[in-house]
């Protein structure tokens, strides 16, 4: 099995940047074809952390991020107030550990939907980082909390 196949299988053949499906049968020269990307944080990694992690990306997404920092978009159907910039938050948690509020939701159903999306999305974003998503009540709202597992 090639490195591309291994990364593709692990990532469920979804692009870590745009979260769209990647067709494993497309040519690697096609813009929507598969490529292995290694995202390097500009920041110094935490002690013992890997400097880069192989992740699956469309060729075009991988090429584009060379010029522009990728933006991990929250789905439009989720009701999340003040959503965090996920790539920045995940990198910071990878360096420092701890916990951060990544969004606020008006109701428990919205919060659970947001938490479930994060649980599915984050392993593709940071496959080597053990993250936990919880929903906490506070101030009449529901907070989406992201924390590192120790």
KAJO-V60482 format. One line per field, one symbol per residue. ss: DSSP state (h for helix, s for strand, l for the rest). A space follows every 50 residues. Layout:
# KAJO-V60482
ss = ???
This chain:
# KAJO-V60482
ss = llhhhhhhhhlllsllllllsllllllllllllsssssssllllllllll lssssssshhhhhhllllllllllllllllsllllhhhhhhhhhhhllss sssssllhhhhhhhhhhhhhhhhhhlllllssssssssllssssssssll
